[in-house]
């Protein structure tokens, strides 16, 4: 089993629903985005393309060997997992991730007072300060047979998710035509793009945007 | 960087009342419910998002644990308005924002004081004071001197209109009678007698869709998937928008990028192409268009060359668009509800657009001159603001007391919502002395400061809200805590003949549903019988009773909804349109009667000058923000854009030495604001864009108090500004 995501950038409208539904699902702290949208202005057209960026659950993750605590592991289902009990917050994984998608948790609350839903947070919604944090493909939802929240929330069916080892899964069929995100990283990411009908999208420009994305724990979308 | 919200603590400092501090402490509020149950209690609730408009009623399903919402999901399979977007999910955070207004508050300092010193009072006390103010106003000055207003959320419109009627004031207005979308409906009504252009979805079978000035993935998210299906099936798309929106990027086969406020000219230019190339429906036009010959003569003036000069759209593109629209049929127009009507030619702009639909002969005469309605008999849009429920009979004899009558007489024939933009004049002339508002934001008005000054002069004013908003509330007497979208019963949702109820979560603190507040004020002035004794469910039953249904039917069939089968009465003989002439009116009888030019004429908008070289579009919506109420108290959304940005084209930015993030000063003939530059190709060279509703950069302070004479709609998308780097 190997979980993977295909993003149809022809269909993404940049609505931010993936980011905000992720916020609700995972209650990440103020400023921390596990999933974020990059806005890419195309060179040759007046239009923008949007790219949902998160941990790519790489086949050869840069973060894993970089972790001095041995807190990062690759599971049989393809998920790259951080054991936050073992993590001591050195930030090495944050530095080496070519997708700029590991966060050193800010631990900051949104309000001066805790909200009732924060007080009742489930284990996956707790984010100890300075520990590494990233997209889990909503492993807690996968365990219940659900899709990651961003996928089920997408308003334009731009996200596909499933098991690449299942040849009948739509994601497997789409994967054949898809371009892995920032393929030059050599990491073998589990997120790829399809764009064949998009007269405006340019994969090199998207790759450049990923390279220049900057740290994930600042406001990102429009700025 | 921390948000600059009004924290609870600072609100209390503003309130200046130690007693209030104790009463507002949130701690026991949530824990009580949880302490009561030993095992975590799970439950499911249903309601709708209100962050766009209430309609489209995007369905939300809430999962709770011990009474606390822990998750929001789409309503479920088969629900018509789905899925919700970022705005819907974020209502979860807003719901539990510790800064929510949860108790009635009354000012204790005099008007004009820097600190209004709001202090907590009881609901009984609040109602007693409101009723006293209404009574005294009626005795001294007359009921019409009290103005009732519903801003956003729009949900309480029907209940507040009812209150206004039972009190005896005809002066009821809404944000649709300030600057929302009603001018486009009025344009449809002037031509066809009814709304014919779609603001939602293309009709089934549409082969060409002209999307004019709307970016629906951001403003009507649930349409996105459906419109994508049209694209996949080969439907042609023409997009008219100065901005390079996702709609244009994803859909446009032809993308026209006119300057702002020239819709009437572009439409006339396209009509001229269609007519001179004989692509129009000749038989239909001659038989069914009132004023056809005059209209043809008028649009002939808009040659492709002249149209290009006025609109900045290359004539080849305009001609291609006109030909496609007229030949790839059935075609239709998916129009904006805002962008083409926020200038001094609002109604005529939109009439020009509607005429394109007319001359291609795509809306055949209605049997019985009656437009078919997908809704059950008696239902009107906006939901439930019909004359029967709102007891318009109680005020209809007071038509001459309408405060907008001297300014916009044709408007008063079109709608029962009083055009609100002359509010300062009303107050200064003593025509408005009491102002009761629901969901009110003073920044909706151009030259906001004049309206703030007017609020200060009122004898009495109140507003309901989810939050204390100093910019609006500091000149009011009483602010009342309204239940959120997740805590309310009314109104129920209606999709064609299908109705859905709600199962709301209990309200936090002492928040009350806005329908209840309106009807309880009715009760307090002695009209409880007419106001369903203040019970929103009883009021809904009053409406559902017309169709032999009740709210219980809706809750019994909560997820699947209830179909109303009540038939319409038989149609009268004949066919035509519900206009004075019975035809489609290129020459509007209504406008002619009130002395306006009867054809959909173009009026020259403001032009860029040397001093003010850039045009500005206000309210260039973000995907995650429709109204500013989304932003102020929902940090998840604010975080996506935490400062007021002015979108500016790279070339314009380069000329000014600007990079993204640079502080800028925007000036117009009428005002000045400070913002930050965001360099983007979204805007073409020569046009900048700015989102509305930023307290620290209120774009409406740049706008003139100038209005479309027909509708009274303000000039928000046509003026010229200068943008310069702010120097320390």
Interface residues (C-beta under 8 A of the other chain):
Chain A: X10 X11 X13 X14 X15 X16 X17 X19 X20 X21 X23 X24 X25 X30 X31 X41 X45 X46 X47 X48 X49 X50 X110 X111 X112 X113 X115 X116 X117 X119 X120 X122 X153 X154 X155 X156 X157 X200 X219 X220 X221 X222 X223
Chain B: X1 X3 X5 X7 X8 X9 X26 X30 X65 X66 X68 X69 X70 X71 X72 X74 X83 X84 X85 X86 X89 X90 X92 X93 X96 X97 X98 X99 X217 X218 X221 X222 X224 X225 X228 X244 X246 X247 X248 X249 X250 X622 X623 X624 X635 X636 X637 X639 X640 X641 X642 X645 X660 X661 X678 X680 X681 X682 X684
